[in-house]
Amino acid sequence: YPGAFTYAGSRRVMLYGSKPAVRAFHGESGRIYLKNEHGLLVCAADRCLWITDAVFADDGSNAVDRLLRYETLATLRGVALSQLDAGRS
């Protein structure tokens, strides 16, 4: 459906603004590596992206301000693994 989103724990985060990182930096997919005036630097295996505008879907609060460096956002792999774990319980 419209818009990009991810999860921070159990909270849905709606992503409204982003821009590609200029410098090459690689890391664990979904991890927030840097937080500064540019936003949140989130990495993947092959590139990084600055998240400049994001809000929590449940209350509309600014996610960029509230998320912390080294927190992890949901990745497809993470979602798939959590579904497998849930199915085993």
PyMOL commands that set and color helices and strands:
alter all, ss='L'
color gray80, all
select helices_A, chain A and resi 63-66+76-88
alter helices_A, ss='H'
color red, helices_A
select strands_A, chain A and resi 4-8+11-20+32-36+39-43+48-56
alter strands_A, ss='S'
color yellow, strands_A
deselect
rebuild
show_as cartoon
